[in-house]
Amino acid sequence: MKIILKSDVEGLGNLGEIVTVKPGYARNYLIPKGFAIEATEGNLRQFETEKEAWKKKQERLREEQEKLKAAIEGVSLTFTRRAGEDEKLFGSVTSMDIAAALREKGFHIDKRSIQLDEPIKTLGEFNIGVKLAKDIVATVKVQVAKEE
């Protein structure tokens, strides 16, 4: 099934590209989520007229993401956890914990945007990436301290 992408979709294409995908992927995910429209004659004509507005919207969104990146990079998060003698935690700090701490500071970040390969299980200071867009990654300082 041919579709027109209404936004950048990782692994598929960028705004305005016409791509071929399986019908189920298009009908059940891309089209309902607003990432794409079916590539019919009418939709192609309509898309060409709306393309400029979408590009401006994408530029505004990118500027907002750059501002959000600058704001997030100024944030430092501190977690206190129980730890043993060898500085290993009795538990861990997960991407869900980091997302919740960012939410408390006023940033609404999805836990899937936190670039944490595995949960933090030791005391110390870590730089964790937060993916805001395809090529915009903010770095958050996360400090894990021993609970007294």
C-alpha positions in Angstrom: 0.0 0.0 0.0 1.4 3.4 -0.9 1.2 6.1 1.7 2.3 9.8 2.1 4.2 10.4 5.3 2.8 13.4 7.3 5.8 13.4 9.7 9.2 11.8 10.0 8.9 8.1 10.9 12.1 6.4 12.1 13.1 3.5 9.9 10.5 4.4 7.2 11.1 8.0 5.8 10.6 11.7 6.2 7.8 14.2 5.9 6.3 14.2 2.4 7.8 11.0 1.1 5.7 8.5 -0.7 6.5 5.0 0.6 5.1 1.5 0.2 4.2 -0.4 3.4 2.1 -3.4 4.3 -1.6 -2.6 4.4 -2.0 -3.7 8.0 0.9 -1.4 9.2 -0.7 1.5 7.3 -4.3 0.9 8.4 -3.7 -0.1 12.0 -0.8 2.2 13.0 0.4 4.9 10.6 -2.9 6.3 9.4 -4.8 6.2 12.8 -1.8 7.8 14.6 -1.7 10.6 12.0 1.8 9.7 10.7 0.5 9.0 7.2 -2.3 9.3 4.7 -3.2 6.9 1.8 -1.5 8.0 -1.5 -4.6 8.5 -3.7 -4.9 11.1 -6.5 -6.9 13.5 -4.3 -4.6 13.1 -1.3 -1.6 13.8 -3.4 -3.1 17.1 -4.7 -4.2 18.0 -1.2 -0.8 17.1 0.3 1.0 19.4 -2.2 -1.1 22.4 -1.0 -0.6 21.6 2.7 3.1 20.7 2.4 4.4 24.2 3.1 2.2 24.6 6.2 3.5 21.2 7.4 7.1 22.2 6.8 6.6 25.4 8.8 4.9 23.4 11.6 7.9 21.0 11.6 10.3 23.9 11.8 8.4 25.4 14.8 8.3 21.9 16.4 12.1 21.6 15.9 12.7 25.1 17.5 10.6 24.0 20.5 12.5 20.8 20.8 15.8 22.8 20.7 14.5 25.0 23.5 13.4 22.0 25.5 16.9 20.5 25.0 18.5 23.6 26.4 16.2 23.5 29.4 16.6 19.8 30.1 20.4 20.0 29.8 20.4 22.5 32.8 18.6 19.9 35.0 20.4 17.6 37.5 18.4 14.8 39.1 19.4 13.2 42.4 18.1 9.8 43.5 18.7 8.3 47.0 18.7 4.6 47.2 19.8 2.0 49.8 23.2 0.5 48.9 25.6 -2.1 50.2 29.2 -1.7 51.2 30.4 -2.2 47.6 28.3 0.8 46.4 25.8 -1.5 44.6 22.2 -0.6 44.9 19.5 -2.7 46.5 17.3 -2.1 43.5 17.9 0.3 40.6 17.2 3.6 38.9 15.2 3.0 35.8 14.1 5.1 32.8 10.6 5.2 34.5 12.2 6.8 37.6 14.1 9.4 35.5 10.9 10.2 33.5 8.9 10.7 36.7 11.6 12.9 38.2 11.6 15.0 35.0 7.8 15.2 35.1 8.1 16.6 38.7 10.4 19.3 37.3 7.8 20.2 34.6 9.1 18.2 31.6 6.7 15.7 30.1 9.1 13.1 28.7 8.0 9.6 27.8 10.1 6.9 29.5 10.9 5.4 26.1 12.7 8.6 25.2 15.2 8.0 28.0 18.3 6.4 26.5 19.2 4.0 29.2 20.5 0.6 28.0 20.1 -1.0 31.4 19.0 0.3 34.9 21.5 2.1 37.0 22.6 -0.3 39.8 25.6 1.6 41.3 26.1 4.8 43.2 27.7 7.7 41.2 27.0 10.4 38.6 25.8 9.5 35.2 25.0 11.4 32.0 21.8 10.0 30.4 20.5 10.9 27.0 16.9 12.0 26.4 15.9 11.6 22.7 13.6 14.5 21.9 13.6 14.0 18.1 15.3 11.9 15.5 18.5 13.9 15.8 18.0 16.0 19.0 19.3 14.4 22.2 19.5 16.2 25.5 21.8 15.1 28.3 20.6 14.9 31.9 22.9 14.6 34.8 21.7 11.8 37.1 23.3 11.4 40.5 22.6 8.3 42.6 23.4 8.8 46.3 23.4 6.5 49.2 20.4 6.7 51.5 21.4 7.3 55.1 
